[in-house]
Amino acid sequence: MNRFDMHAEPPPLPKRLTDPVPVILAGSAVWAAVAVVLGILAATGVRPLDVWFAATLVGVGLGVVGLAVLALQRRALRRGVKGAQKL
């Protein structure tokens, strides 16, 4: 095989680079940490609970929804559902 073959398939990426779960967990952890900080600041009277606190809760919620969708897709793939996305 020619090393400069333009039609050769590239090797697949390692699983650790294609798995979205660690990224979703890290993002949700950041949102949760900010929510805790804003909650503490609200409890001490430094600032009120406002739209920023609501945004952090939405961020955590979206992370949970993302993990649920991935779990459903993986379960469908294991069951052999024809329209299941390969992750």
Backbone torsions as a table, in degrees:
resi	resn	phi	psi	omega
1	MET	NA	132.7	179.6
2	ASN	-71.5	134.9	-177.0
3	ARG	-71.6	-14.4	178.6
4	PHE	-106.7	23.7	-179.2
5	ASP	-66.0	117.4	-176.7
6	MET	-76.8	-12.2	-177.7
7	HIS	-103.7	5.1	-179.8
8	ALA	-74.2	143.5	176.8
9	GLU	-76.6	134.8	176.7
10	PRO	-71.3	154.3	178.9
11	PRO	-66.8	149.8	179.6
12	PRO	-67.8	149.2	177.5
13	LEU	-71.4	150.8	177.0
14	PRO	-64.3	153.1	-177.3
15	LYS	-57.0	-37.0	-177.1
16	ARG	-66.1	-21.5	178.6
17	LEU	-90.8	-14.3	-177.7
18	THR	-111.5	-6.5	-178.5
19	ASP	-81.0	118.2	-177.8
20	PRO	-80.0	-12.2	-174.9
21	VAL	-60.6	-47.6	179.8
22	PRO	-60.4	-35.3	179.4
23	VAL	-67.9	-42.7	179.2
24	ILE	-64.8	-43.0	179.0
25	LEU	-64.0	-41.2	179.3
26	ALA	-65.5	-43.6	178.3
27	GLY	-62.7	-42.7	178.4
28	SER	-65.6	-36.2	178.2
29	ALA	-65.2	-39.3	177.5
30	VAL	-63.7	-46.3	178.7
31	TRP	-60.9	-41.5	179.8
32	ALA	-65.2	-40.2	179.2
33	ALA	-63.7	-41.9	178.2
34	VAL	-65.8	-37.6	177.7
35	ALA	-62.7	-40.5	178.4
36	VAL	-64.4	-44.9	179.7
37	VAL	-61.3	-45.9	179.3
38	LEU	-65.4	-35.6	176.5
39	GLY	-64.9	-41.5	177.5
40	ILE	-65.0	-42.2	178.4
41	LEU	-63.8	-35.2	177.6
42	ALA	-70.9	-38.2	-179.8
43	ALA	-67.7	-31.4	179.3
44	THR	-87.2	-4.4	177.3
45	GLY	85.3	9.0	-179.2
46	VAL	-71.5	-39.7	179.2
47	ARG	-150.0	153.9	180.0
48	PRO	-80.9	162.7	171.1
49	LEU	-73.6	119.5	-175.8
50	ASP	-132.0	-157.1	-175.6
51	VAL	-64.2	-27.3	179.4
52	TRP	-67.5	-39.0	177.1
53	PHE	-65.6	-41.8	177.4
54	ALA	-62.2	-38.6	179.5
55	ALA	-64.2	-37.6	178.7
56	THR	-66.6	-39.1	177.9
57	LEU	-65.1	-38.8	176.6
58	VAL	-64.5	-40.0	177.9
59	GLY	-60.7	-44.2	177.1
60	VAL	-64.4	-42.9	179.7
61	GLY	-62.1	-40.3	177.6
62	LEU	-65.6	-35.0	175.4
63	GLY	-64.0	-41.2	177.6
64	VAL	-64.2	-42.7	177.9
65	VAL	-62.8	-42.3	178.6
66	GLY	-60.9	-42.8	177.8
67	LEU	-65.6	-37.3	178.4
68	ALA	-65.6	-42.0	178.4
69	VAL	-63.4	-43.0	178.1
70	LEU	-62.5	-40.7	178.8
71	ALA	-63.5	-41.7	178.0
72	LEU	-64.5	-41.1	178.6
73	GLN	-64.2	-43.0	179.9
74	ARG	-66.6	-37.8	178.1
75	ARG	-66.1	-40.8	178.0
76	ALA	-64.8	-37.7	178.7
77	LEU	-65.4	-41.6	178.4
78	ARG	-65.7	-35.3	178.8
79	ARG	-75.1	-15.2	178.9
80	GLY	86.8	24.6	178.0
81	VAL	-62.7	133.2	-173.0
82	LYS	-61.2	-38.8	-176.5
83	GLY	-91.3	9.2	-177.7
84	ALA	-69.8	139.1	178.0
85	GLN	-80.9	139.8	175.6
86	LYS	-86.1	129.6	-177.6
87	LEU	-99.2	NA	NA
